């Protein structure tokens, strides 16, 4: 069945100069597949080369040839075949998938992301209503910190699937990056309305309120709802501890933040702990926690400033 499919694909993709030439190319291609499947890669390479000598314009042959070359560790040559396959069929996804995987294995993350982006764009053109493809594309843009493209992508998803809570949550993330607290709050509230037990959205909105020194009562309610769902989540405990700190409940803040730090090593948690100890006039413990925060995330100017201020005293 697989072989029949490949033969049909070959016939559809080829544009031979003559029927006889096409038949010979097809024969080489079939033999290449047979050798490939039996693990005789050297013979498969020769047959692929024979097929391409007769018909060099079939992207499927170039694609399969590239996969065989990868199995033989001929990566540079495989890249040439994949690039040519994508040139012959600009709408194809498969060559870019393979190129993305190649780049990942070689640690070329930026190049892998570029190929993955092309893959997802081509896939979305083939299936324009598949929101999972757009979600993957939006997540990729967020990882690349390409906020404008991420916003455009998630806005498109929200039009296709307005009742999807994840879409509104990630729009909230985007508006947080853009410092647009009005739209941030609106999107997070929408996510929670659609999914009342959305712990991550509950905590996020609560933490935003705390950071902006407003709605402390609502913030505590939101964070506690998140903790009821995930009681050992260090990030949520950090939010609660930071709320306590902002409200002057220092002993409770210390307890919550120390528990958070025991669950996850996070620079923000240790920064907050440092602030708590400083408030308690325990400067040695404050310094230790701020230094740990810097170790986990070097270059934080605000934390460095706090440590310098201790030295000046």
C-alpha atoms as one frame of an Amber mdcrd trajectory, in Angstrom:
protein
   0.000   0.000   0.000   2.806   2.406   0.941   4.683   1.643  -2.252   1.571
   2.190  -4.359   1.063   5.574  -2.715   4.649   6.577  -3.398   4.334   5.534
  -7.039   1.191   7.591  -7.462   2.849  10.553  -5.790   5.813  10.226  -8.107
   3.600  10.110 -11.189   1.652  13.132 -10.001   4.751  15.155  -9.166   6.804
  14.450 -12.264   6.927  16.314 -15.542   9.141  14.129 -17.783  10.411  14.994
 -21.225   9.101  11.688 -22.578   7.036   8.717 -21.431  10.030   6.378 -21.718
  12.178   8.691 -19.614   9.457   8.875 -16.965   9.164   5.087 -16.880  12.912
   4.670 -16.332  12.906   7.318 -13.610  10.006   5.565 -11.907  11.871   2.237
 -12.068  14.903   3.761 -10.348  12.663   5.350  -7.730  10.880   2.079  -6.934
  14.206   0.301  -6.596  15.493   3.072  -4.342  12.488   2.612  -2.035  12.977
  -1.143  -1.953  16.690  -0.841  -1.129  15.901   1.840   1.432  13.348  -0.366
   3.182  15.763  -3.293   3.260  18.538  -1.141   4.747  20.800  -1.270   1.672
  21.388   2.466   1.732  24.330   2.551  -0.658  22.275   0.880  -3.400  19.322
   3.133  -2.561  21.505   6.219  -3.092  22.546   4.986  -6.545  18.936   4.405
  -7.530  17.837   7.825  -6.271  20.649   9.380  -8.269  19.485   7.451 -11.339
  15.908   8.671 -10.871  16.979  12.285 -10.443  19.285  12.153 -13.445  16.236
  11.376 -15.559  13.767  13.597 -13.701  15.237  16.246 -11.415  11.995  18.159
 -10.904  10.145  15.802  -8.542  10.187  17.163  -4.965   9.115  13.842  -3.456
  12.204  12.064  -4.805  14.484  14.781  -3.445  12.733  14.533  -0.065  13.084
  10.756   0.231  16.648  10.919  -1.067  17.440  13.444   1.691  16.074  11.132
   4.379  18.293   8.306   3.099  21.311  10.621   3.092  20.600  11.579   6.695
  20.582   7.894   7.615  24.042   7.704   6.010  25.173  10.791   7.976  25.592
  12.797   4.756  23.916  15.803   6.341  25.225  18.578   4.090  24.160  16.741
   0.982  20.781  16.025   2.597  20.315  19.737   3.245  20.866  20.460  -0.450
  18.190  17.942  -1.395  15.722  19.300   1.166  16.264  22.891   0.067  15.755
  21.896  -3.549  12.598  19.949  -2.661  11.170  23.014  -0.908  12.096  25.179
  -3.891  10.232  22.827  -6.230   7.167  22.794  -3.955   7.073  26.016  -1.886
   3.809  24.974  -0.223   5.166  21.689   1.116   5.648  21.123   4.837   7.744
  17.943   4.942  11.136  19.346   3.781  10.939  22.075   6.400  10.015  19.590
   9.136  13.096  17.524   8.356  15.297  20.629   8.160  13.949  21.792  11.517
  14.803  18.430  13.097  18.277  18.510  11.545  18.912  21.970  12.957  17.652
  20.925  16.383  20.009  17.953  16.533  22.906  20.264  15.632  21.910  22.854
  18.227  21.002  25.457  15.602  17.893  26.616  17.432  17.270  29.823  15.469
  17.444  27.983  12.148  15.212  25.233  13.513  12.659  27.852  14.571  12.741
  29.430  11.095  12.038  26.088   9.429   9.322  25.284  11.955   7.693  28.652
  11.272   7.612  27.932   7.527   6.177  24.477   8.262   3.364  25.899  10.358
   2.583  28.679   7.875   2.383  26.195   5.025   0.262  23.864   7.139  -2.096
  26.695   8.063  -2.523  27.546   4.379  -3.421  23.924   3.663  -5.814  23.776
   6.613  -6.781  27.373   7.477  -9.301  26.401  10.192  -7.015  24.142  12.208
  -6.452  26.196  15.358  -3.875  23.741  16.739  -1.508  24.769  13.951  -2.008
  28.446  14.758  -1.511  27.731  18.467   1.842  26.122  17.708   2.785  29.093
  15.549   1.748  31.544  18.252   3.727  29.634  20.885   6.759  29.715  18.592
   6.489  33.501  18.224   6.257  33.863  22.010   9.420  31.781  22.490  11.122
  33.992  19.924   9.811  37.070  21.790   8.207  38.208  18.544   5.299  39.819
  20.363   3.657  41.517  17.375   3.406  38.283  15.366   2.268  36.420  18.471
  -0.507  38.942  19.042  -1.654  38.764  15.414  -1.683  34.957  15.528  -3.615
  34.648  18.787  -6.045  37.340  17.671  -6.732  35.235  14.572  -7.268  32.159
  16.765  -9.677  34.108  18.977 -11.771  34.848  15.881 -11.766  31.162  14.890
 -12.314  29.854  18.436 -13.610  32.651  20.707 -14.528  30.160  23.462 -11.013
  28.737  23.814  -9.688  29.796  27.264  -6.040  29.125  26.349  -6.196  31.702
  23.576  -7.336  34.411  25.989  -4.705  33.377  28.536  -1.890  33.753  26.007
  -3.307  37.049  24.812  -3.032  38.060  28.457   0.623  37.008  28.428   1.169
  39.077  25.298  -0.481  42.192  26.757   1.622  41.753  29.877   4.702  41.987
  27.654   3.203  45.075  26.008   2.425  46.649  29.414  -1.225  46.989  28.444
  -2.893  46.219  31.778  -6.397  47.025  30.536  -6.350  44.365  27.811  -4.306
  42.030  30.022  -7.013  42.060  32.697  -9.780  41.730  30.122  -8.241  38.639
  28.491  -7.403  36.892  31.771 -10.920  37.480  33.085 -12.282  35.999  29.857
 -10.050  32.932  30.243 -11.263  32.433  33.834 -14.908  32.946  32.817 -14.564
  30.212  30.199 -12.598  27.932  32.534 -13.220  28.729  36.228 -10.579  26.216
  37.410  -7.848  27.676  35.168  -5.204  27.779  37.910  -2.515  29.479  35.827
  -4.865  32.286  34.775  -6.190  32.695  38.327  -2.682  33.086  39.719  -1.543
  35.342  36.873  -4.393  37.807  37.335  -3.934  37.752  41.113  -0.214  38.433
  40.781  -0.868  41.291  38.337  -3.156  42.916  40.896  -0.488  42.532  43.607
   2.255  43.978  41.408   0.052  46.966  40.638  -0.916  47.433  44.307  -4.636
  47.156  43.689  -7.587  44.840  44.298  -5.757  43.021  47.089  -8.908  41.289
  48.294  -9.683  39.975  44.799  -6.016  39.077  44.322  -5.972  36.909  47.449
  -9.185  35.183  46.402  -7.778  34.436  42.921  -4.438  33.156  44.216  -6.089
  30.970  46.852  -8.366  29.462  44.196  -5.251  28.594  42.179  -3.588  27.062
  45.254  -6.672  25.007  46.024  -6.205  23.392  42.614  -2.395  23.108  42.876
  -1.432  23.450  46.568   2.268  22.701  46.003   2.830  25.062  43.121   5.849
  27.213  44.018   4.859  30.057  41.681   1.413  30.346  43.256   2.896  30.287
  46.764   5.262  33.055  45.692   2.259  35.128  44.595   0.611  34.589  47.981
   3.810  35.437  49.837   4.295  38.584  47.784   0.697  39.586  48.514   1.338
  39.155  52.232   4.493  41.263  51.931   2.630  44.057  50.175  -0.054  43.976
  52.894   2.529  44.120  55.693   1.919  40.537  56.831   5.637  39.791  56.980
   5.636  36.590  59.059   3.040  35.010  56.753   5.006  36.248  53.730   8.185
  34.574  55.006   6.379  31.288  55.589   4.781  31.217  52.130   7.948  32.280
  50.301  10.196  29.800  52.130   7.802  27.012  51.170   7.817  28.293  47.570
  11.634  28.297  47.538  11.682  24.705  48.821   9.553  23.643  45.848  11.208
  25.517  42.986  14.483  27.379  42.422  13.352  30.656  40.934  15.137  34.008
  40.906  11.951  35.982  41.615  11.132  33.922  44.712  14.595  34.491  46.209
  14.391  38.201  45.380  11.085  38.380  47.238  12.545  36.440  50.163  15.418
  38.897  50.291  12.936  41.756  50.548  11.106  39.985  53.375  14.288  39.417
  55.389  15.370  42.996  54.777  12.005  44.145  56.109  12.660  41.964  59.173
  16.075  43.674  59.528  17.890  40.399  58.914  20.389  41.833  56.417  22.578
  38.710  56.270  19.643  36.529  55.191  18.515  39.254  52.802  21.952  39.281
  51.156  22.069  35.471  50.889  18.703  35.335  49.139  19.440  38.230  46.781
  22.755  36.596  45.864  20.920  33.349  45.130  18.500  35.282  42.941  21.452
  36.694  40.977  23.022  33.252  40.675  19.845  31.923  39.087  19.350  34.976
  36.884  22.525  37.097  36.525  22.335  40.727  35.533  19.247  41.809  37.489
  20.020  45.469  38.035  17.390  45.956  40.742  18.786  43.050  42.810  22.375
  44.191  42.308  21.338  47.640  43.525  19.863  46.157  46.717  23.095  44.277
  47.459  25.201  47.377  46.824  22.999  49.335  49.190  23.732  46.809  51.934
  27.468  47.240  51.406  27.155  50.995  51.662  25.649  50.755  55.122
